[in-house]
Amino acid sequence: MDIVRIKEFEKIESDIRECSSDLFDQTLNQIEKIAFIAKKYSDFACFVELREEEELAGIIAFYCNDFKQKDAFLSMIVIKKQYQKRGIGKILLGYMEDECKKIGMKSIKLEVAKANMNAQKFYLRMGYRLDHEEKESIFMCKEIG
């Protein structure tokens, strides 16, 4: 398995498009929205891909730039269907947590749709706890430092 940090807009956009059919929120699966997200990630986020035997298996995007509160934020994680249940999500979360610790972040926060029960269970297994709920979202947090 190869984990690579990507900074180039075009490559980020290409990776998101390749994973777009596996997004939980299919309203994001539109050319304009993918381009907007990719630009935001290339400018401000850490974007990482994981490849297994040259094939894209999953991506993760996170922000670790809140040096005042020392909170990182997981923005997106997508594991392609054929690679799910193989520990790739755990590997990508571990990578993110290590990178965030290295630069002094103390916690990682995330938002997940209430309807996305599989993701909620996954985050709970990975040590995240419920922070609060809103109308259609659950907010979770994990202390890392």
Order of alpha helices (4+ residues) and beta strands (2+ residues): beta-alpha-alpha-beta-beta-beta-alpha-beta-alpha-beta-beta
